Amino acid sequence: MDALPLETLQRIFTLACTDDGHTGNALSLVSKSVRAASRTARFHTVSLIANPRRLETFLALYERECSLEAEGGSDKPHIRHLYATFPRIDGTRQRPRLSYYTTSLSPPPRGREGQHGRNRRSSDSVDSDSEPDALPDEQRDLFELELEYEAEMILEKSAGSRGRRPRKDAVLSDPSYHAAARRLFELVAPDLWTLVLQSGFRYGGPLGIPLFAAPFPALRSLTIAELTSPSSLFADGASGAVQDANQGSLLPALTHLHLLPYDHDFQLEMWAARAPRVTHLRISGQTGGLDQLARAVGVARPPIPRGRHPSPIVNVWRAVTDQLLPPAPPPPPPPPLFPQLQCLLVQPGPPPPAVGICGTPLVEYDQALQELDRFVEMCRTAGSRVIALPPRKQENGRVHLEEVRKEWLEVASETGAGAWAQCA
């Protein structure tokens, strides 16, 4: 090690620190010389569980390392790839996100270990059909950190009161917690290349923190997972207007946008206003919303032919109304929301269970998939590249979020295309 130039060592450490922070932490514990040599590389790829304690600890560490640059001691450590998971607020708890036609309102199954113990298992790989209890320990622990945080809240005393325990949602809504989150993103904004924002550990919810208060000039890839009201990430709310005409967009270099929407409103107009140079767009986990996708690529959807309904009465009524009402002329194609879009990936949600004698939800789900196939063909005819991915096999938030993490690590380590492999 002593024979290698510092620049060579830093390059080696940078290539090694692409595993969400574990290698960087290990390098800091080897020796003082290794800690100093790897200082600028240890923060290259970071996965952060942003509960109050962890966020405060990491922010203090990163601010201390950045302060050395201001003092002229060494270069600033750059965070290039960040996966930030924020706990959802109990006071605004959301029902598990359902697929387009799912009728079940039950939350995802929790592990048999409950909140007070763990039935630990190990596994070499995780299939998309795996049950939550079959997840490897490192994946199970990620989602059980929410339970750990709930235990932390029992140990903390609320300020100015005796013996009273603070509510979790009150702590997450505290201005100091929001200020710490904004401060962290203010520090990393100039350097980030890829970013994943996840809300909740099992299923989504709101965040309500304007993390994008300043431009992210180098951010190329952004993933929003299970976040309700993503417009709250921006200081200007849902308006989408640029505050200063000379300022430009907040995400000027963003080319890859992956949305895992909590509901059926993708808010593509808002994203187009902030990231006008998107070339790759992916929507995962929702079945429907083709009108929004048509606006994204700039095509006009013709009237969708309706299939036969299980009820004969409905079929007769449709035949009568189709004969009495003249067909509407096709609308003109709208201007595309993303003028530079090269590839659109759409992954439908899982099929719903058959309900009732006729199984209407499953019939409507199949019709929605047929509409998606027609939409893909129509876009291909118009010269737009749209790819329909196989639907999810089940509504399991844990498994899907772990897939997002693996795809992010592929891009960070430059070992694969991640979520964009089908666009290659």
CORQUISUL-V112489 format. One record per residue. N is the residue number from 1. RES is the residue in one small letter. SS is DSSP state (2 for helix, 1 for strand, 0 for the rest). PHI is phi in radians with two decimals (NA if undefined). Layout:
((N | RES | SS | PHI) (N | RES | SS | PHI))
//
This chain:
((1 | m | 0 | NA) (2 | d | 0 | -1.17) (3 | a | 0 | -1.49) (4 | l | 0 | -1.62) (5 | p | 0 | -1.10) (6 | l | 2 | -1.07) (7 | e | 2 | -1.10) (8 | t | 2 | -1.18) (9 | l | 2 | -1.08) (10 | q | 2 | -1.12) (11 | r | 2 | -1.16) (12 | i | 2 | -1.10) (13 | f | 2 | -1.13) (14 | t | 2 | -1.12) (15 | l | 2 | -1.17) (16 | a | 2 | -1.43) (17 | c | 0 | -1.56) (18 | t | 0 | -2.17) (19 | d | 0 | -2.07) (20 | d | 0 | 1.18) (21 | g | 0 | 2.03) (22 | h | 2 | -1.16) (23 | t | 2 | -1.17) (24 | g | 2 | -1.06) (25 | n | 2 | -1.15) (26 | a | 2 | -1.14) (27 | l | 2 | -1.10) (28 | s | 2 | -1.19) (29 | l | 0 | -1.77) (30 | v | 0 | -1.24) (31 | s | 0 | -2.87) (32 | k | 2 | -1.14) (33 | s | 2 | -1.19) (34 | v | 2 | -1.18) (35 | r | 2 | -1.06) (36 | a | 2 | -1.23) (37 | a | 2 | -1.21) (38 | s | 0 | -1.67) (39 | r | 0 | -1.03) (40 | t | 0 | -1.32) (41 | a | 0 | -1.77) (42 | r | 0 | -1.13) (43 | f | 0 | -1.76) (44 | h | 0 | -1.01) (45 | t | 1 | -2.26) (46 | v | 1 | -2.29) (47 | s | 1 | -1.99) (48 | l | 1 | -2.11) (49 | i | 1 | -1.53) (50 | a | 0 | -1.57) (51 | n | 0 | -1.37) (52 | p | 2 | -0.96) (53 | r | 2 | -1.15) (54 | r | 2 | -1.17) (55 | l | 2 | -1.10) (56 | e | 2 | -1.11) (57 | t | 2 | -1.14) (58 | f | 2 | -1.17) (59 | l | 2 | -1.08) (60 | a | 2 | -1.09) (61 | l | 2 | -1.12) (62 | y | 2 | -1.21) (63 | e | 2 | -1.11) (64 | r | 2 | -1.13) (65 | e | 2 | -1.18) (66 | c | 2 | -1.22) (67 | s | 2 | -1.17) (68 | l | 2 | -1.13) (69 | e | 2 | -1.16) (70 | a | 2 | -1.11) (71 | e | 0 | -1.45) (72 | g | 0 | 1.43) (73 | g | 0 | -1.36) (74 | s | 0 | -2.91) (75 | d | 0 | -1.29) (76 | k | 0 | -1.30) (77 | p | 0 | -1.30) (78 | h | 0 | -1.73) (79 | i | 0 | -1.58) (80 | r | 0 | -1.66) (81 | h | 1 | -2.28) (82 | l | 1 | -2.31) (83 | y | 1 | -2.04) (84 | a | 1 | -1.93) (85 | t | 1 | -1.93) (86 | f | 1 | -1.79) (87 | p | 0 | -1.17) (88 | r | 0 | -1.40) (89 | i | 0 | -1.60) (90 | d | 2 | -1.08) (91 | g | 2 | -1.13) (92 | t | 2 | -2.14) (93 | r | 0 | -1.03) (94 | q | 0 | -1.83) (95 | r | 0 | -1.16) (96 | p | 0 | -0.93) (97 | r | 0 | -1.13) (98 | l | 0 | -1.75) (99 | s | 0 | -1.24) (100 | y | 0 | -1.01) (101 | y | 0 | -2.07) (102 | t | 0 | -1.22) (103 | t | 0 | -1.86) (104 | s | 0 | -1.31) (105 | l | 0 | -1.90) (106 | s | 0 | -1.36) (107 | p | 0 | -1.24) (108 | p | 0 | -1.05) (109 | p | 0 | -1.15) (110 | r | 0 | -1.66) (111 | g | 0 | -1.11) (112 | r | 0 | -1.22) (113 | e | 0 | -1.33) (114 | g | 0 | 1.24) (115 | q | 0 | -1.66) (116 | h | 0 | -1.97) (117 | g | 0 | -2.84) (118 | r | 0 | -2.29) (119 | n | 0 | -1.78) (120 | r | 0 | -1.27) (121 | r | 0 | -2.34) (122 | s | 0 | -2.32) (123 | s | 0 | -2.71) (124 | d | 0 | -1.39) (125 | s | 0 | -2.64) (126 | v | 0 | -2.13) (127 | d | 0 | -1.58) (128 | s | 0 | -1.11) (129 | d | 0 | -1.68) (130 | s | 0 | -1.14) (131 | e | 0 | -1.33) (132 | p | 2 | -0.99) (133 | d | 2 | -1.21) (134 | a | 2 | -1.59) (135 | l | 0 | -1.23) (136 | p | 0 | -1.08) (137 | d | 2 | -1.04) (138 | e | 2 | -1.13) (139 | q | 2 | -1.36) (140 | r | 2 | -1.12) (141 | d | 2 | -1.10) (142 | l | 2 | -0.99) (143 | f | 2 | -1.42) (144 | e | 2 | -1.45) (145 | l | 2 | -1.09) (146 | e | 2 | -1.12) (147 | l | 2 | -1.17) (148 | e | 2 | -1.07) (149 | y | 2 | -1.13) (150 | e | 2 | -1.07) (151 | a | 2 | -1.19) (152 | e | 2 | -1.08) (153 | m | 2 | -1.12) (154 | i | 2 | -1.21) (155 | l | 2 | -1.47) (156 | e | 0 | -1.63) (157 | k | 1 | -1.68) (158 | s | 0 | -1.28) (159 | a | 0 | -1.16) (160 | g | 0 | 1.41) (161 | s | 0 | -2.35) (162 | r | 0 | -1.88) (163 | g | 0 | 1.31) (164 | r | 0 | -1.56) (165 | r | 1 | -1.69) (166 | p | 0 | -1.28) (167 | r | 0 | -1.27) (168 | k | 2 | -1.07) (169 | d | 2 | -1.19) (170 | a | 2 | -1.18) (171 | v | 2 | -1.18) (172 | l | 2 | -1.20) (173 | s | 0 | -1.59) (174 | d | 0 | -1.15) (175 | p | 2 | -1.02) (176 | s | 2 | -1.18) (177 | y | 2 | -1.18) (178 | h | 2 | -1.10) (179 | a | 2 | -1.14) (180 | a | 2 | -1.14) (181 | a | 2 | -1.12) (182 | r | 2 | -1.14) (183 | r | 2 | -1.12) (184 | l | 2 | -1.08) (185 | f | 2 | -1.25) (186 | e | 2 | -1.16) (187 | l | 2 | -1.26) (188 | v | 2 | -1.56) (189 | a | 0 | -0.95) (190 | p | 0 | -1.22) (191 | d | 0 | -1.96) (192 | l | 0 | -1.15) (193 | w | 0 | -1.85) (194 | t | 1 | -2.29) (195 | l | 1 | -2.55) (196 | v | 1 | -2.13) (197 | l | 1 | -1.96) (198 | q | 1 | -2.11) (199 | s | 1 | -1.95) (200 | g | 0 | 1.50) (201 | f | 0 | -1.81) (202 | r | 0 | -2.01) (203 | y | 0 | -2.63) (204 | g | 0 | -1.37) (205 | g | 1 | -3.13) (206 | p | 1 | -1.42) (207 | l | 0 | -2.09) (208 | g | 0 | 1.24) (209 | i | 0 | -2.06) (210 | p | 0 | -1.28) (211 | l | 0 | -1.30) (212 | f | 1 | -1.69) (213 | a | 0 | -1.47) (214 | a | 0 | -2.26) (215 | p | 0 | -1.10) (216 | f | 0 | -1.96) (217 | p | 0 | -1.19) (218 | a | 0 | -1.89) (219 | l | 0 | -1.20) (220 | r | 0 | -1.87) (221 | s | 1 | -2.35) (222 | l | 1 | -2.35) (223 | t | 1 | -2.16) (224 | i | 1 | -1.98) (225 | a | 1 | -1.98) (226 | e | 0 | 1.05) (227 | l | 1 | -1.86) (228 | t | 1 | -1.45) (229 | s | 0 | 0.90) (230 | p | 2 | -1.10) (231 | s | 2 | -1.10) (232 | s | 2 | -1.21) (233 | l | 2 | -1.27) (234 | f | 1 | -1.89) (235 | a | 0 | -1.15) (236 | d | 0 | -1.58) (237 | g | 0 | 1.20) (238 | a | 0 | -1.61) (239 | s | 0 | -1.19) (240 | g | 0 | 1.35) (241 | a | 0 | -1.40) (242 | v | 0 | -1.44) (243 | q | 0 | -1.17) (244 | d | 0 | -2.16) (245 | a | 0 | -1.10) (246 | n | 0 | -1.55) (247 | q | 0 | -1.35) (248 | g | 0 | 1.42) (249 | s | 0 | -1.35) (250 | l | 0 | -1.28) (251 | l | 0 | -2.16) (252 | p | 0 | -1.22) (253 | a | 0 | -1.80) (254 | l | 0 | -1.20) (255 | t | 0 | -2.05) (256 | h | 1 | -2.14) (257 | l | 1 | -2.16) (258 | h | 1 | -2.02) (259 | l | 1 | -1.97) (260 | l | 1 | -1.96) (261 | p | 0 | -1.15) (262 | y | 0 | -1.33) (263 | d | 0 | -2.35) (264 | h | 0 | -1.62) (265 | d | 0 | -1.71) (266 | f | 0 | -1.39) (267 | q | 0 | 0.94) (268 | l | 2 | -1.20) (269 | e | 2 | -1.06) (270 | m | 2 | -1.11) (271 | w | 2 | -1.17) (272 | a | 2 | -1.13) (273 | a | 2 | -1.20) (274 | r | 2 | -1.58) (275 | a | 0 | -2.30) (276 | p | 0 | -1.29) (277 | r | 0 | -1.82) (278 | v | 0 | -1.13) (279 | t | 0 | -1.91) (280 | h | 1 | -2.28) (281 | l | 1 | -2.25) (282 | r | 1 | -2.33) (283 | i | 1 | -2.05) (284 | s | 1 | -2.13) (285 | g | 0 | 1.56) (286 | q | 0 | -2.20) (287 | t | 0 | -1.93) (288 | g | 0 | 2.16) (289 | g | 0 | 1.22) (290 | l | 2 | -1.19) (291 | d | 2 | -1.07) (292 | q | 2 | -1.18) (293 | l | 2 | -1.18) (294 | a | 2 | -1.11) (295 | r | 2 | -1.18) (296 | a | 2 | -1.10) (297 | v | 2 | -1.66) (298 | g | 0 | 1.39) (299 | v | 0 | -2.18) (300 | a | 0 | -1.75) (301 | r | 0 | -1.40) (302 | p | 0 | -1.29) (303 | p | 0 | -0.99) (304 | i | 0 | -1.45) (305 | p | 0 | -1.13) (306 | r | 0 | -1.56) (307 | g | 0 | -1.40) (308 | r | 0 | -1.25) (309 | h | 0 | -1.56) (310 | p | 0 | -1.05) (311 | s | 0 | -1.60) (312 | p | 2 | -1.07) (313 | i | 2 | -1.09) (314 | v | 2 | -1.13) (315 | n | 2 | -1.11) (316 | v | 2 | -1.14) (317 | w | 2 | -1.09) (318 | r | 2 | -1.13) (319 | a | 2 | -1.10) (320 | v | 2 | -1.17) (321 | t | 2 | -1.16) (322 | d | 2 | -1.16) (323 | q | 2 | -1.36) (324 | l | 2 | -1.40) (325 | l | 0 | -1.70) (326 | p | 0 | -1.21) (327 | p | 0 | -1.16) (328 | a | 0 | -1.33) (329 | p | 0 | -1.15) (330 | p | 0 | -1.14) (331 | p | 0 | -1.26) (332 | p | 0 | -1.22) (333 | p | 0 | -1.17) (334 | p | 0 | -1.39) (335 | p | 0 | -1.16) (336 | p | 0 | -1.19) (337 | l | 0 | -1.16) (338 | f | 0 | -2.05) (339 | p | 0 | -1.07) (340 | q | 0 | -1.73) (341 | l | 0 | -1.12) (342 | q | 0 | -1.89) (343 | c | 1 | -2.61) (344 | l | 1 | -2.11) (345 | l | 1 | -1.86) (346 | v | 1 | -2.25) (347 | q | 1 | -2.02) (348 | p | 0 | -1.17) (349 | g | 0 | -1.31) (350 | p | 0 | -1.30) (351 | p | 0 | -1.23) (352 | p | 0 | -1.43) (353 | p | 0 | -1.26) (354 | a | 0 | -1.19) (355 | v | 0 | -2.11) (356 | g | 0 | 1.42) (357 | i | 0 | -1.22) (358 | c | 0 | -1.54) (359 | g | 0 | 1.07) (360 | t | 2 | -1.02) (361 | p | 2 | -1.01) (362 | l | 2 | -1.20) (363 | v | 2 | -1.10) (364 | e | 2 | -1.15) (365 | y | 2 | -1.10) (366 | d | 2 | -1.09) (367 | q | 2 | -1.13) (368 | a | 2 | -1.12) (369 | l | 2 | -1.16) (370 | q | 2 | -1.15) (371 | e | 2 | -1.09) (372 | l | 2 | -1.11) (373 | d | 2 | -1.08) (374 | r | 2 | -1.15) (375 | f | 2 | -1.13) (376 | v | 2 | -1.08) (377 | e | 2 | -1.16) (378 | m | 2 | -1.11) (379 | c | 2 | -1.16) (380 | r | 2 | -1.11) (381 | t | 2 | -1.12) (382 | a | 0 | -1.40) (383 | g | 0 | 1.62) (384 | s | 0 | -1.80) (385 | r | 0 | -1.61) (386 | v | 1 | -2.21) (387 | i | 1 | -2.12) (388 | a | 1 | -1.62) (389 | l | 1 | -1.46) (390 | p | 0 | -1.04) (391 | p | 0 | -1.09) (392 | r | 0 | -1.07) (393 | k | 0 | -1.48) (394 | q | 0 | -2.73) (395 | e | 0 | -1.63) (396 | n | 0 | -2.21) (397 | g | 2 | -1.06) (398 | r | 2 | -1.08) (399 | v | 2 | -1.13) (400 | h | 2 | -1.19) (401 | l | 2 | -1.20) (402 | e | 2 | -1.18) (403 | e | 2 | -1.12) (404 | v | 2 | -1.06) (405 | r | 2 | -1.10) (406 | k | 2 | -1.11) (407 | e | 2 | -1.13) (408 | w | 2 | -1.12) (409 | l | 2 | -1.15) (410 | e | 2 | -1.05) (411 | v | 2 | -1.20) (412 | a | 2 | -1.12) (413 | s | 2 | -1.54) (414 | e | 0 | 1.02) (415 | t | 0 | -1.81) (416 | g | 0 | -3.07) (417 | a | 0 | -1.57) (418 | g | 2 | 1.16) (419 | a | 2 | -1.25) (420 | w | 2 | -1.93) (421 | a | 2 | -1.08) (422 | q | 2 | -1.25) (423 | c | 2 | -1.51) (424 | a | 0 | -1.18))
//
